[in-house]
């Protein structure tokens, strides 16, 4: 490349149009030659065995010819191609060289089409069936294929992946005519162009698009960035340069504030004296240049053609000051005058060249200043030890007249001058030449060490800082400095309150930054610009990593200014307070988006206090949760995700325990317990409207981004990143966000939409880093981090255990304690699902907490007990061998948990825990009129069934019950509007008159139930129809018992029931909330033949319909749930059983926020649908039987190590509105049903 003369001519080009096909670090694959060597080696090794092997090489229509020619040459074989490919090769000049043939029998190396050996996108999926067909057709005993492409490259120790099955192999060879990542960077580094223009990728036609800018970041430092800066700076040079004497004073004078003549002459006289002394010292000592004050400065290391200040002495006093003032405006404030003189000498007094040279060597110049500050600190230390040198403050002030700064042998100390010149609008400035002064100039100008004379943006947009806080002149500064630092703490805070507030806003900080801000502003007399320079110059560890691989970008060492507050002898205590507070404050200031990932540390290495981003006693920032959510979202392992959440909670427990409960709610995407029915009721349109207002983004742009990203949270984050706020509002806190969400949910009536939007906008405007992303996801009720209650509660329990127990070594030493406490918390939540009660109790009891700590509470529904699936009566008898059990009708209705409180009120809750009292006012009347004692309190488990009392109390279907009005939280259905009557079938009782009955066997609970209600009331309040089998009749081979149970099942089916429930009466017969056990079994009618159960599945994806179903979604991809891995696993596609109206309803339901453009990490399937759906609803699905599937991953690992279970001939039955997605059929259920079916395939585990 470097020897190519044509290419050399383009070094330093304005732009390079770059093929960015593989512009990603993961595409650093081997060279073309290495890949070709691999293919040749495989063919030679396999061919030497003489096992009748066919070699297939996949190619595009054109391309990969180099591989084919090299294989032919080195393996001494012809390459077979078809007629069409041969015509293409002839056009390319390869047709007559004897390499290729169209006769199959002449060679065992054949070229095939690109997708013959398998699909390559988005990952490689081999097509062994096609290879088997080719092998049989051509009479070979083995097929070895090669797929040369960079897309299939995997970063592993073995560069060449191989897929094998039986007699087939597919070698994935990383090869491409496109340059890989390293080659692209080498190419750009060689050419060093001014800019890169990507040509491959999303939206690359837009030069400033997000993806194009992301690609350019890969070439940072390789392009000529200084050329771009120089072009920018040339715009400031308003006139053509002329002779050497006038070129500098003809520069950007309109950027300089006009000053009075006498101060100008005085300052220039000082500078000329310095130049003269430097020349004298340079002539005697080539390695140093001394100032008139006796200070020594490091000589410039840049090559010079003349002494440092040669040529500058010729300038007049006015010209010299003008040049230096102009240069100051283009450089940072910390640059010293000696450095500016050095730059002007190097550049021949050319301002643009001087600025360019500075930015090319900015690091070296900054080290000089830093070193000089260190010398200042050493002077202070000497002074404290009785040195004759005067005590100096941290921030050097300009010397008094006649005062000579102390000298050093190595460094030149920066000379500071106060700036009091007034800022004049650029449009009103006039040029001045020579010693001519402006008539409008009224201030006394003196040279600062670099401060720009333009009004800073912080001053322009804020209230003016009080004049008492500004630097008036050098005399005032020197006189008042010690007074300020020695003033009482409260007085210092009051004096600089306005400036401190502004400083915190600019830094997007919170109250933890106030102490440090007050300290720095006290030292700078309220000069915010100087305070910001000090702040950034003293931040260390940027971009470094610690031994654990954790970024230390945000971890600051204590700033020198904070450490040495330069106390007077009057108040040493104030110095210590300010220094400590400053150090503490900085720990909580985020410096970069990727700065804080400490929660990913192992628990034994995580420090809840030191690794937190706020201090004890402060409100926990929401960014603490957002950063954790971002890490958990990327983590696929449940153990690691739980560990991160545990670390997050540990900091909350240690620093802000009052924020733990709101944090748990936010982690679980809730704002209240389920039974309170408190919902945000925010539609996607409201969120989009708020996003438009908060970020200034048009709705069309939001829609475009959403179609691209598929996640409204990602869209909001991108919109937020494109807008910078001058002074962000106060940072979000955990409590603040939770409180705002509660307020949003309470908005109702006229104008509620506007009020909700206003609250959302306020939240959005305060977002930092990833807060916007997860705030929006919270608003649309889909956090998408894969963490649910089963993960969050154990994480909190582990955090409580780790924080309350001193331990040494690894967390493994506490493993048993952590597991026990996690299980106890989950069990307690199942009994009392109220975080407001559970979390405070857990925090109070610590490791002593147990599920017995809390008891059931009236008005708070417990989680219902669940039943396991069986395939018929014979299996039931086998499971209940020698155990007494009962059989009950399984009614086709809605499960209800009925609470009667001490005040006589009745409340009804659904299977999910939602309150449905307003929907069933007739049920309330039935319970109130029951024969139970008037003052009794209880909790019942029952089934509400639609009934036709006019037709002999005939039971009706669930669909009839679903047609009733639903009511709402604030409105109860009127009794006279009820068209479908109900009957309550009670089958269990969990609580009675203050006594918890969960641990009693079912036989005793039944007795308690009948003692309480007597015989019931036919058609209104009935007990579930049941049949009891005692233990001596419970034998698998007892024909009489089998006949009784079959007859009972037939009666249930004829009574419009779904089947029967079989329950243990005495042994292991307690009521276990939210658990499936062998104590409860269910038997239902099968879809086609025999007896079995249907499945409750969740639609997770869909395809666009064709033909008559065009415009709808069909088929749907259905999934079960694995509670251990917390993922949805595909079971089957379903496309039958739907009505046209249902298709329309589902299209409208899923459109918008419920469609994902990319597959969520908690979905497991090999299907590639047109769209991914949010897990929102549960459908009952029936099918013929189960089969092992390589595509569907339900129960993967439970039946077959690498394949899942699928259902044949699935059919939609109904929508189950009383179930949550996580309560659908589990992978274990499906594995059990597969094993229990009478006809099943033999599973080959090889």
N, C-alpha and C positions, 0 to 999 in steps of 0.2 A: 504493500500500500504506500509506504513512504518512498519507494523507488519509482512510483508511477508519475511521470512528468505531467501528464494531463491533470491528475488529481492534485498535485502540488500547486498548481496554478490557482486552486480554489481555497487554499488555506486562508482563514480569516474572512470567509465569505459573509455576506450580509445575512443569508438564511440558507438552511439545508432542509429540503423536503425529505423526510425520513420514513422508511418503511417500518412502521411500528407494530408489525404483526406479533412479534415476540418481545414486546417492550414490558417485560416483567422479570424480576430476579429469579423466578422459579424456572424460567426457560434458559438455563445455562447448560445446554446439552452438549455432548461431544462434537468434535469437528466432523465434517463430512467424510474425511478419509478414515477416521476411526470407526464410524458407523459402517462404511463399506467393508472395512477389514473384518468387522464382526460378521456380516452377512456371508462373506466369502469363507470365513473360518467354519461357520455352522454348516454350510453346504458341503465343504470338503470333508468335515468330520462325519456328517450323516451319510454322505455319499460313499465314503470308504467302507461302510458296513454292508453295502450292497443288499439292502432290505427292501428293494422295490419302493423307493420313497419319491413322492411328487413334491416339488418345491414350487410354491406360489408366491409371487411378488405383486402386491397391490400398488397400482399407480393411478394417477389422474389421466385425463385424455392426453395432456402434455405434462412433462416434468418427470423427474427421477431417471432420465435417460443415462445419466452418469453412472448410476448404480448398475443398470442393466449392462452397459458396455463393459464396466470393470468386472462384473461377475462372469461375463462371457470370456473375457480375456484371461482372467486368472484361474477360472475353473475349467477352462477349455471346453465349454459347452455353448451350444447355441441357445437362444432365448426364443420361446414360442410366443407369438402374438396372433391375435385374430386379424382378419383382413382389414378391418377399419383402422386398427392400431397401426398396421403396416403402412397404410397410406399416410397416416400422420407422421410416422417415422421417416418416410421418404421425403416429405416436405422439409423435415428438419435435417436431412442429409445423412440419415443412418440406414437407408433402405438397401443400399448396394454394397455394404461393407462385409456381408457374410455373417453378421452377428445375429440377425433375427431370421426367423422362419415361421411359416404359417402351417407347417406340418407337425402335428402333435407328437408323432412317434419319433421324431428326430432328437428330442431332448426331454429331460425330466424337469426343466425349469420353465415354468409357464407364467405369463403375465395375466393378471385378472383385474377386473374393475375395482374401484376404490372401496366400495362397501360390501364386497363379496365376503371378505373374511370377518367382517363385523362392523358395527357402528362405532365411530370414533368420538362423537360429541354427545353429551358433555364429558363422557368418560368412555373408555373402550369396553364394548360388550361383544365378545366373540360369537360368531355364527357357526358353531360346530355342526349344526344340521346341514348347512350349505356345503361345508367342507366334506362331510360324509357322503353327500350326494355326488360331489365331484370325484371323490376317491372311487366310489363304486362304478360311476360311469366310465372312468378312464382306466380302471383295473389296477389300481395301486393298493398297497397294504398300509401305507402311512402317508400323512400329509403334513408338511412343515411350511407354514406361511410366514411372510414378512410384511409388516405394515410400517413403512418408513414415513414418519411424520413427527413434528415437534409437539403436537397437541397432546399426545398420549404420554409425554415424558413425565416421569415421576422422580423426584429428587430422592434417590436412595443410593446406598453404597454400590449396588449393582445397577449400572446405568441402563441395562437392557432387560426389560421385563418379559416374562414368558407366561403365556396362558396355555395350560395343558388339560386334555381330557381324552382318555382312552388312546387312540392312535393319532391324535391331532395335537399340533403345537402351533401357536401363533406368537411370533417374536415381535415385540414392539420396539422398533428401531428409531431412536431420535435422530431424524434427518430432515433437513428442509433446505430449499433454495433461498429461503428468507434468512437474514442474519439473526443469530441468537442474541441474547441480552448483552453478554460480554462484548461480542463483536460490534454491536451498535455503539456501546460506550467507547470502545477503542477508536472507532471511526470518527465519532464526534470529537473525541479528545485530540485526534490528529488534525482534523480540519479547524477546530476551535472557531466555529462560526459565531456570529452575534446572536442568533436565535435558531430554535428548532421548530419546524412545522410538521406535526404528525400527519400521516396520510392514511392510517388504518386505525379504526376504532369508532366508538360511538360519538356522534356529533363533532367529528374532527373537521368537518367543513366550516365549523364556527371556530375561529382562531382562539377565542377567549372562553371556550366552553370548559366545563368542569373537567371532562375527561382529557381534553388536550392539555390543560394546565397540569393535571396529575401526571401525565406522561413526561412533561418537560421537567418535572422535579427529579426524574431519574438521571438527568444530565446536568444537575446543578454542580457548578464548579468546573465543568468541562467546556462550557461556552464562554465567549469573551464578554463577560459581564461588565468589565471596565469600559469597553467601547460603548456600551449602551449608556453607562453613566456619563461618559464624556459627551455623547450626543445631547444628553439632557442638559448638562452644564453649559454647553455652547449657546444654548438659548438665552443665557444670562449675559452673554457678551454682546452688547448692543452695537458696537461699532467696529470697523476694520482696524486692525492693529497697524500702527505706523512705525515711526522711528523708535529706537530702543529707549529714548528718554521719555517718550510720551505714551507708550503702549499700555502701561499699567494704569496711569491716571485716566485713560480713556475708557476704562472698564466699567463695571456695574455700579456707578456712583449713586444711582437712584435707589439702591437698596440700603444706603447708609444714612443714618440720622445726622442732621446738620447740627454742628456744634459751634461754640464761640471760639474766636481766634486765639485768645490768650491761653486757654486750656489746651487748644490744639498745639500751639507752639511749645508749651511746657512738656506735653507728652512726647512730641516728636523729638525734642532735645534729649530726653532721656533715652529714646530708642537709638538715636545716632551715636550717643555715648557708648551704648552697649555694643553697637556694630564695630566702632573703632577698637574697643577693647578686645572684642572677639578676634579681629584681624591680627592684632598684636600678639595675642596668646597663640593663635594658630601658627604664626610664623615661627614661634619658639617651640611649640609642642604640637606635632601633627596629630596626636591622638586625642586632643581635648580642645575645647574652646571655652574660655573663661569670660564671664561678664564683668561689667564695671563694678558690680557689687562683690566680686570675689567668689561668686559661686561657680561651680564647674558643671558642665553638661556633657552628656555622652555625645561624641562627635557623630554626625550622620554616617551611617555605613554605606550609603548609596554612592556610586561612583560619580565624582564631580570633575569637571574640567577646570575648575578654579576654586579658590578658597570659598568658604561658606557664604560670606557676605560680599564677595567681590562683585562690584557693579552696583550694589545697593547704596553705597556711600555717595554715589553721584547724585542721588535723588535729593530733591529739596525736602524741607521739613513737612510741608503740606502734602506733597506727593507720597512720602513715606507713610504718613498716617492714613491716607486714603487707601493705599494698597493693602495695608494690614487690616484696616477696618472692613474692606471689601472681602478679604480672605476669611476674616472671622465669621462673616455671615454664611459662609459655605461649609464651615467645619463645626464639629461638636464643641460644646462649651468647655470641655476639659483640656483642649489643645493650648499649649503654652506659647508665649511670644517667641521664645528661642526656637521652638519647632516650626513656627510659621516663617521665621527668617530663613531657616534651613530649607524649607519647601520652596520659598521664592528664589533662593539662590540656585537650587537644583533646576528649577523650571525657567530660569532666565527672566524672572519677573512676570511670567505668563500665569494669570490667575487660574485658567482652566487646567493647564498642565500641573500646576501646584496642587490643585484639589484632586486631580487624577492620581498623582503620585502618592498623595496622602492615603487615599482609600486602598491603594495597592499595598501599602505597608502600615495599615491602621493598627495592627496588633503590636508592631514594634514601637510605634509612637505611644500607644497606651501603656506599654510596659515601662517606658521612661517615666510617665506621670505617676504610675503606681509606685515605682521605686522611690520617686521623690516624696510621695506621701509617707512611705515607710521611714524615710529619713526624718520627716517631721515628727513622726511618732517617737523615734529614738531621741529627738531633742526633748520631747516632753518627759520621757523617762529620765533623762539626765537631769532635767530641771527638778524633778521630784526627788532625786538623790543628792541634791545640793549643788548641781552644776551651775556654773556662772551664766549659762545660756538662759535667756528669758523663757518663761512658760508660754507655749503657743497653743491656740485652739486646734481642734481636728481639722477644721476648714480654714485654710490659711487666708488671712485678710491682707489687704494691701498695706504696705509699711507706712508709718508716719513719715512726714517730711524729715529728712535728716536721719532716719532710722535705717540701718543697714542690716539685712537679714543675715542670720548665721550662715557660715559657709560650710561646704562639704568637699571632700576630695574627689567624689565620684559623680554626684548628681547635681543638676541645677534645679533648685526649688522653683516651682511656678510662682510668678509674681502676679498677685490679684489686684485689680483696680475696681473700684466701685463704678457702677453704671447708673447715671441718673438722667441720661438724655431722654427726651420725650419721643415717643413713637409717633411718626407721621405717616399718614396714609400714603401708599406708594404713588398714587396718582397725583399727589400734591407736592412731591419732593422735587427739588431742583438740583441741578449739578453745580458743583463748585470746583474750581481749578486753582492750583497753586495755593496762595495764602488768602484768597478771597473768601470772605465769610458771607453766609446767607443772611439776608435781612430778617428772615422769619426765625432764625435760630435763636433760642432763648436759653437752652439748657447748657450746662457745662459738661462737655463730653470728655471722657477718659477711657482708656483702653482696658477692657476686661480681658480675661483669658480666653475669650471665645464666645461670649454670649451674644446672640443675634440681636440686632436693633429693631427687627420687626416685632410687632406685638405678638406674643405667644397666643396660640389658639385657646389655651386655658384661661388667659386673661380676657380675651375677646368675648368669649361666650359666658363668662361668669361675672359676678359682682366684683368690682375692683377691690383688691386687697387693700386694707387700710394703709394709709400713707406711713403710719408708724411702723408697719411691717416691712416697708421697702428699704433698700439700701440708699440712703441719701448721699453720703460721701464717705470717703475713707476715714476721715476724722471721727465721724459719728459711729461708724462701724467699730473702730478700735475702742472707742470710749464705752460703747454700750454693750459689747459682746458679753462680757463677764456678768453684767447685770442680768441679762436675759437667761443665761444658763443657771444662774443662782437664784432666780425667782422661785417662789413656791410652786409646787406642782399644779395646784388649781389655777394659779394666776397664769402659768404657762399655757395650760389647756385653754383658758378663756381667751387669752390674747390671740391665739392662732386657731381659734375654733373654725372660722370660715375657711381658712386655708386648709386646715386638716380635713374638713368635710369634702372639699374639692379634691384633695389628694386621694382620699379613699375612693371617691367615685371614679376617678381616672383609672385607678388600679383595679376596678371591679372587685374591690375588697369588702370586708365587713368590719364590725367593731373590733375584731382582733387586731386590726392594723392601726388602730387609733393611737396607741402609745408610741409606736415607732414613728408614725407620721408626725406626731407632736414633737418628738425628739429632733427629727431631721429639720423640721420647719423652724424650730427654735434656733438651731444652728445657722440656718440660712436666712434668718430674719423674714420668714414668710415667703421667700422666693421659691415658688413651686417648681419652676423649670430646673433650678439647681438641685432641689430636693429629689426630683425624679432622676437626674443624672447620678446623684449619690446612690440612690436606691439600686439602680441597675448596675452600676459599676462595682457594687459590693456584694452582688449575688454570686455565689460560687456553685461548683458542682454541676453546672449546666451541661446536660448531655452525657454525664457519666453514669456508670452503673456500679452497683455494689456487688459483693461476692455472691449474692443470690440472684443476680441478673435483673434486679429491680432498678428502674430508672431513678436517678437522684436529681432529676431536673428541678424539682420543686423544693429540694431540701437545701436550705440556706445555712451557711455559717453565719455566726453573729456579725453584723456589719461593724466595721471599725468605728463608725460614728456612734453606733449604739453602745459599743463597749466603752468608748472613751468619750464621755459626755463633757469632758473638760470641766470638771467641777471646780468651783472656787473653794477656798478653805472654809467658807461659811456653811456649805450644804453638801457634804459628801453623801448623805442619805438619799437626796434627790437623784444623784448620779446613779446610784445602785438601782433604785426603783425604775428609772427610765431605761437603763441598760437591760435589766431583766425583762421588763415588759416588751421592749423592742424585740428581744430575742424570741420571746414567746409568741409575739404577734406574727413574726415572719413565717413561723412554721405553718401558719394557717392560710398563707397567701398562695393561691394556685399560680404557677409560673408558665405552665404549658399544658395543653390538652392531655398529653399522655404522661403527665408527671406522676400522678398518683395511681399506682396499681399495687399498693402494699397489701391489700386484702387478699391478693393471690398468693401471698406467702404461706408456707405451712403454719398451722396454729402455734407450734412451739417457737417459731421465729417472729411471730407477729406481736407487736407491742400496741395494745389498745390505746395508749395515751400518746406515745411518741409518733406513731404512724398515722394518727388522726389529723384531719385538716382543720381542726378548731380546738379551743381550749376548754377546760373544765368550767362548768357553770354557764357557758354560752349555749344558745339554741343551736342544735345540730343543723348544719347546712344540708339542703336537699342534694347538693352536689355529691355528698358522701354516698347517698343512695344511687344517684345516677351513674357514678363511676363504677360502683359495684354491679349495677344492672348491665352496664356495657361489657364487663368482664364475664359475667355469668351467661350473657347472651351468646358469647363466642365459645363457651365451654360446653362440650357435649357430655362429659362425664358427670353423673349425679353426685358422686363423692366429692369431687373437686368443687362443684357448684355449691354444695352444702358447706364446705369449708370456707369458701369466700363469704357466703352469707353469715356464717358463724363469726368470722373476723369483723364483718361490718357491725353486727349486733354487739360484739365485745366493746367496741369503741363507744357505741351509744350507751351501753350499760355503765361504762366507766366515767364518761364525761357528761352525758345528758340523759339520765335514766327516764326523765319525764317524756322523752321523745321516742322511747322504745315502742309504746303502743301505736302511735300514729305511723311509725315506720313499718310495723307488722301489717297494718291495714294497707299501706301503699305497696308493700311487697306482694301481697295477695290480691291486689287489684280490687279491694273492697273499701267502703267508707263506713260500713256499719254491719252488724250481724245480719244474716239472711232473713231472720224472722221480722226485722224492722222494715223490710221492703223499701229501703232507702236506695234509690237509684239516681244517677246523674241525669238521665233522660236528655242526653246531648246527642244530636244527630251529626253526621259527618259534615253537613252543610254549615252548621254553626261553628264547628272547629275551623273549617276552611275560611269562613268569613272573618273569624278572629285572627287567623293567620295572615289574611290579606292586610288587615289593619295594623297588626303588630310588626310585620316585616315589610310592608309596602309591596307585596307581591300580588300580581294580578291572578284572578281565578283561573284564567286559561293556562297560565304558567304552572299553577299548582296542579291542575289536571294533567298537563303534559308530564310533569315530574312524577305524578302518581302512576301514570301509565307506564313510565319507565322503571320506577323503583318498586312499586307495588306495596308501599308501606307509608301511611300518612305521617308516622313519626320520622322516618328517614327524610321525607319531603320537607317537613317542618325544620328539621336540623339543617338541611341544605339551604333553605330560605334564610334561616337565622344567621348562617355563616357568611352570607353574601351581604349582610347589612351590619355596619359598625355604628355603635352608639357612642356619642361623645362622652356622656356621663351616665352610665347605667344606673338604674334604681338599686335599692338595697337588695342584696342577694337573697335568694329563696331559702327558707328554712323548712325542715321536715314538718314542724307543727303548722307553719304558715300555709304550706301547700295542702295539707290535710284539712285544715280549717276552711280554706277557700273552696275545696271540693264539697265539704258539707254545706257551705252557704249556697253553692250552685244547686245542689240537690233540693234545697228548700225553696227555691224560686218558683213561684206559681202565679197564675192569673195574668191580667193584662200587663204587657211590657216585660214579662219574665224572660223572653228570648233575648231582649236587648240587655237586660241585667246580667244574664248568664254570659253573654258575649263580652260584656265589659269586664267581668271578673276573670274570664279566660285571657283577655288581652293583657290585663295587668300582670297575670302570671307569666305570660309569654315574654313580655318586655323585660322581665327580670332574669331570664334564663341565661346560664353560662354553660360553656362546654357542651356536654351531652344532655343537659337538663331538658332542653326543648324536645328532644326526641322522645324521652320517656314520659314527659308531661303529656304530650299529645297522645301517646299510646295509652296512658292512664285515662285520659278523657274519653277515648273511644273504647275503653274497657278491654283492651287486649295488649298486655304488657309484652308478650312474646319473648320472655326470657326462659320459658320452660320450668319456672319455679312455681309450685303450687303449695297448698297448705301442708301437704305431706312432706314437703322439703323445708318450708320456712319454719314450721314449729320445731322439728328436730334441730335445725340450725340455731334457733333461739335457745333451746334447752342446752345445747352443747356450749353456747356462749356463756350462759349462766353458770354452768358447771366449771368451765375454765376460769372464769373471773372470780368465782367464790372459793376456789380450792387452790391453795399454793401447791405447785407441783414442780418436779425437777425432771429433766430429760424429755423424752418424747411423749407425745399425746397418747401413744400406745399404752402407757402406764395407766391411763384413765379410761381406756376403751370400754371396759365393762360398765363403768359408771355412766359414761356418755350414752351408751346404748340403752341402759335401763331408764335413764331420765328422758331420753327421746321417746321411748315407747310409752312411758307414763304420761307425758304431755299429750301425745296423740290420743291415747285412750281417754284422758280427761276431756279433751276437746270433743270427742264423740259423744260423751255423756252430757257435757255442758258447752255447746258450741257458741260461746260468747267470749271473744277476745278481751273485751273490757273487764271480764271477771278473771279469766284464765291468766293473762299476762301479768297483772299485778301480783296475783297469788304466787306465780312461779318466781318472780323477782324477789318476793318477800321470803319464801321458803328456801330458795336456792336448791342445793343438792338433796335437801330433805323432802322435796316435793314428791307427791305420789298422786295417783288418780283418786285415791280415797280422800285427798285433801278437800276436794270439791264434791258437792252433792248435786243431784238434779234440782232444777228450779222450775216452778210452775211458770208458764209463759215463755219458757225458752225450750224449743223442741230438741230432743235428742236425735242422733242419727239412727235411722231404722235398721233393724237386723235384716240380713239378706239370706237368700236360699241358694243352695247349689243345684246344679242341673243333673238329671239322670235320664236314662233312655228307656225307662219302663219299670213296671212293678217288680220283676225278678231282681233287678239291681237294687231296688229299695230294700227288699227282704234280706238280701245278702249284706247290705250295710248295717241294717238294724237287727242283725242276728242276736237273739237272746236279750233284746232291749225292748221295753215297753214303748210304744209309740202311738201317735194319733194321726188320722188322715182328715184333712179339712178341704172343703171346696176352695178352689182358687178362683175368686170372682173376677169378672171382667169389668173392673171399675177403676176408681182412683183411690190410692192409698191416702189415709188421713190419720193424723195424730191429733187427738182431741184432749185439750187441757181444760179442766174446771178449776178456777182460782178460788181463793178464800173468800172473795167478795161476791161469789156466785156467778161471775161472768164466765163465758165459755169462749175459748179461742181455738181455731182450727188451723193446722199447718199441713203443708203438702210433704211429699217424700223428700223434696229438696230443702225443706225447712222454711219455705216462703209461707207467709200467713195468708190464708184463703178464707178467713171468717166472713168477709164481706160477700163472698161468692155463694156461701151456703147459710143464709139466715134461717132456712127451714131446718137445717141440721142443728143449729143452736137451739131452736125450739124443741126438737126431738130430745136432745140431751137434757134440757131444762125440765121437760115434762116426764123424764124417766123416773122409775120408782126408787132411784137411789136416795140415800139420806140427804136431807136438805142442805146440811152444812158440809157435806163430803167434798174433798178435793182429790183429784185423780188425773192420771195421764193414761189414755187408752190408745191402742193400736187397732185400726179398723180399716175397712174397705167401704167406700161410698159408691153405691151402685144405682144406676137408673132403673126405675121400676114403674110398671103400669098397674096401678091399683084398680083400675076399672076392668082389668082383664085378669083377675085372680092373682094380683101381685106378681105378675110375670116379670122376670128379670130381663133387662134390655142391654144392648151392647154399649161399649165404651163410646162409640161414635155418637150415640144419643146423648150421653152425659156431656160430651164435649160441646154440644150445641147450646148448652146453657150460657147465659150471659156471665161474663167473668167478674164484673164489678171492679173496684179499685180500692186503694188504700183509704180514700176519703169518701167513697160513695158505696152504700150497701144496696144490693138488689132488692127491690120491693117484692114482698111475698106474692102480691097479686099479679106480678109479671112473670112468675116462674111457670114455665110450661112443661118442664120435665121434672117429675117427682123423684125422690130418692129414698133409699133405705140404707141404714147404717148396719153393717155386719161387723161386730166386734170380735176379735180373736185373741187379744192379749191386753195385759195391764202392766205398766212399769212402775207406777207410783200411786200410792193410796194413803190419804190422810196423814201426810208428812213422812211416810215410810217408803224408802227406796226398795223396790222388789226385784231388781235386775238379777240378783244372785240366787233367787228362789227358783226351783225347778218349775217347769210349765204346769205340772199337775197342781201345785200349790197356787200358782198365779191364777189358774182357771177357777179354783175354789174361791179365791178372794174376789174374783170378778163376779161370780154368781151370787156370793154373799152380798155384794154391793148393789146389784141391779135385779136380782130375782130372775124371773122368767123372761123378761124383756117384753117387747110389744111387736106382734107380727106386722110386717110391712113397714115398720118404722125403725124399731131398735131390736135387732136380732143377733144371736150368736152365730158364728160360722158353723154351718152344718158339718158334723164331724163323726168319725168312727174310730173307736179305740181298740188297739191290739195289745194285749198284755204280753209280758216277756216270754211266758211259756208257749205262746202261739207264734212267736216271732222266729220261725225257722225257714230257711231258704227252700226246703223241700216240702213244706206243709202245703198241700194242695188246697185244703179248706181255706186257709188264710189268703192264699194267692187268688182263689176264686172270689172271696169277699172283697178284696181290694180292687180287682178288675171290675166287679159289679159296681162298686162305689164310684170308680172312675167313670164308667159309662153313665151313671146317674148324673154325675157332675157335668159331663159334656152335654147330656140331654137337657140340663137346666140352664143352658147358655153360659156355662162357666168355661174357663180356659183349660182347666185340668184340676189336679189336686195338689195340696201341700202335705208333706209327711214330716212330722216333728217328734223329736225325742221327748218323752214325758218325765223321766226321772234322772237318767244318766247324762251328764253334760248338757243339761236342759235349761241353763240360764239364758238370759236375754243379753246378747253381745252386740252392742250398737256398731253399725257400719262394717260388720264382718260377715263373710260367708263361711259357714262351717257345715260339717256333716250332720249337725243337730237339726237343720232344716233342709229338706229336699223338695224339689218340685217336679211334677210329671205332667207334660202337656201333649197335645195332639201334634203329630208330625205333619209336614207339608204334603208329602206324597203318600207315604204308607207307614204303617206302624205307629209308634208313639215316641215322640221326642220333643225337643224344645225349639223355639225360634231364637233368633239372635237380636240383640239390641245393639245396633251399629251406628256409627257417626259418619256422615258424608264429609270427606276431607278434600275431594278434588272432583273435577268434572271435565267433560269434553263438550265442544260445540255440537249441537244436533245437526243432523243432515235430513234431507228430504222433507217429510211432513213435520219433523221436529226442528227444522231450521229456525233459528232465533231463540231456541230454548237450550237448556243444558241436558244432555243425554249422551252417554250414560253417566252415572255418578260412581265415584270410587268410595267404597265403604271401608271403615276401619274399626277395629276393636281397640281397647286401651290396655297398656301394660303399666300397672301402678308402681312396679319396682323401678322401671327405667323412666317412667313418666313420659311415654311416647305413644303415639297412635300408630298402629300397625295395620296395613291394608289387608282386607279379607277377600274382596271380590268387587267386580263392577256390577251394578244393577241398572236395568233399563226397562223392566216390566213391572206392571202393577200400578203405574202412575196414570192419573187422569190428565186431560189437557189443562184443566183449571189448576191442577197441582203444579204442572210444569211452569205455568205463568206465575204462580205464587212464589215458587222457589227462585225463579229468575229475578223477580223483584226483590226477594228477601236477600239474596246473596250479592246482587249488584252493589258496587261501591266499596265501602270499607271492609267488606267481608271476603274480598278476593285478594289473594297474595299473588304477586308476580314471580316469586321464587319460593322454592320448597322450604318450609320451616325445618329447623334442625331436629324437631321432635316428631317429624313424620317419617315413617320407615316403610319404604316400598320401592320396587324397581319400575313401577309404572311411570310414564311420562305424559301426564295429562295436559290439556290446554290451559288449565288454570288450577290453582290451589285455593281451597276454601277454608275459611275460619271454622274451627270446630264449635258449632253453635247448637245443633239439634241432634236428637236421637230418633232413629227410625227402627221399627220392628221389621226384620227381614227373615224370610223363610226360604229354605232350599232343600235339595234332594239329599245330598250327602257331602262329606268332606273329602278333600284330596290334597296331597302334598303339592306345593307350587313353588317354582323357582322365582316367580315374579312377586307374589304376595308374601308378606313377611309376618303374618299373624302367628304367634306362638313359635317364632323362630328360635331354635335351640331347645325347645321342649319336646318336640317330636323328631325333628331332623336337625343336625347341627348347622346347616347352611340354608335350609329351605323353610318356608312357612306353610300355613294351612289355608286353603281356599274352599269356598262353598260352590257346589255345582247348581246350576239353574236357580239362582237367587231371584226372589220376588218381593217387592215392597208390599207391606201389609198396612201399616199405619204410622203416624207420627206420634211419638211418646212425649207429650209436653211436660210431664211431671218428672223427667229425668234430666240430669246434667250430663254433659259429654263424658265427664270422668266416671259416671255411674253406669256406663254402657257395659256390654259383655267384655270380660277381660281375656287376655291371651291364655290364662290358665283355664278359663271356662272352655275355650275353644279346643285346647289340648285334651281336656277331659272328655269333651263330646266326641272328638276324633277317636280316642281310645275306646269309647263305649259303643260306637256304632257297630252294628252286626256285620256290615260289609265294608271292608277297608282294604286299601292296598298295602302290600308289604313294603315297609320303609327300608330302603337300602342306605345304610349310614356311610357307605364308602364315597 
